[in-house]
């Protein structure tokens, strides 16, 4: 299970890109790093 800080960071900085058959969710960062 992910920590609260990880979930919070993902909520504000991530975009869902897909899921797999096991229910895992995959995210990418919204902003590209310079």
Rosetta blueprint (number, residue, H / E / L):
1 X L
2 X L
3 X L
4 X H
5 X H
6 X H
7 X H
8 X H
9 X H
10 X H
11 X H
12 X H
13 X H
14 X E
15 X E
16 X E
17 X E
18 X E
19 X E
20 X L
21 X L
22 X L
23 X L
24 X L
25 X E
26 X E
27 X E
28 X E
29 X E
30 X L
31 X L
32 X L
33 X L
34 X L
